[in-house]
Amino acid sequence: MTEDNHLIEDELYEHYRFEAGKGQAPLRVDKFLMNLVENATRNKIQKAAENGNIFINDVPVKSNHKVKANDVVRVLMEQPPFENIIIPENIPLDIVYEDDDLLVINKPAGLVVHPGHGNYTGTLVNALAYHFENLPLNSSERPGLVHRIDKDTTGLLVIAKTDWTMSELQKQFAEKTTEREYIALVWGNVEEDEGTIKSYIGRHKVDRMQMASFPDDSTGAKYAVTHYKVIERLGYVTLVSCRLETGRTHQIRVHMKAIGHTLFNDERYGGEKILKGTTFTKYKQFVENTFKVLPRQALHAKTLGFMHPIKKEFMRFETDLPTDMVQAIDRWRNYSNNHEVIEEED
């Protein structure tokens, strides 16, 4: 980078950073960013390029510049990202465990983990800023966060209180030594009692609010592994345990859909429709009423285990299924016990 470019970059704030995969085929940077940035339009991206805000390997480029394998693409703007401006808010936290180095919380449904994309207040990060001082920043400048779960997913998260704890916990997640088990209710009768799903997960080519499963990393997708096991078969739905080997965005939601078992009432991935069952009116009413009982995707982060960075002992936490999931499961259990399940032909 030239001295002039250093001066330009010193005045800008990083909004996005992406590293192209080793199998990335040459692709215009505007198309590359459209595949990865939620709510982006080609016009906005081209405007950013015209203004010198898009950098590849630290050099500003035009919108027709081709992204190649292993390139680092960054979007830098004059103003800081709004989500980095944290407003402390008195939002109650369900703390499962706490010491001087970290805490484990049980996140409720509806609580966004960090600000961004229209959710700039009312998030877990806003709550952490209120209840704790001087939490360490992660690589995305978000205080305390070691990992995250989706807005409407419930369950366990570990929060770091010191820089050392942040670094060591992030290392454990990267090295896949943590234990993470989720409970999910999915559409259909999962054929195998247990199995492993392996693919690359990246931004959906058409609907950028979704992630998708790809056979390789040519689109910039990242390798993902999910191990699943059937807990209970409930007719037209199945209760499963999913253990994460990696932690990609929407990993369980994408992987279960990829094998034909979308999460129950997962609106983003089509699970809010009746995907299995009969055409009877009473069945339709039963499912719609169950959607009302559980008005979100049926996913709960039940178990979280990690080595305590200071105490050097493995800590394992579990939390009960939330009431809405318990009620939905009970409804399906009662239905499957009292109604004949009609097997569908392949």
Secondary structure, DSSP 8 states (H G I E B T S, - for coil): --HHHHHHHHT-EEEEEEE--TT---EEHHHHHHTTSTT--HHHHHHHHHTT-EEETTEE--TT-EE-TT-EEEEEESS--GGGS---------EEEE-SSEEEEEE-TT--SS-BTTB-SSSHHHHHHHH-SS--B-TTS-BTBS----TT-EEEEEEE-SHHHHHHHHHHHHTT-SEEEEEEEEES--SSSEEEEEEEEEE-SS-TTSEEEESSSTTS-EEEEEEEEEEEE-SSEEEEEEEESS--TTHHHHHHHHTT--BTT-GGGTTTS--SS---HHHHHHHHHHHHHS-S--EEEEEEEEE-TTT--EEEEE----HHHHHHHHHHHHHHHHS-------
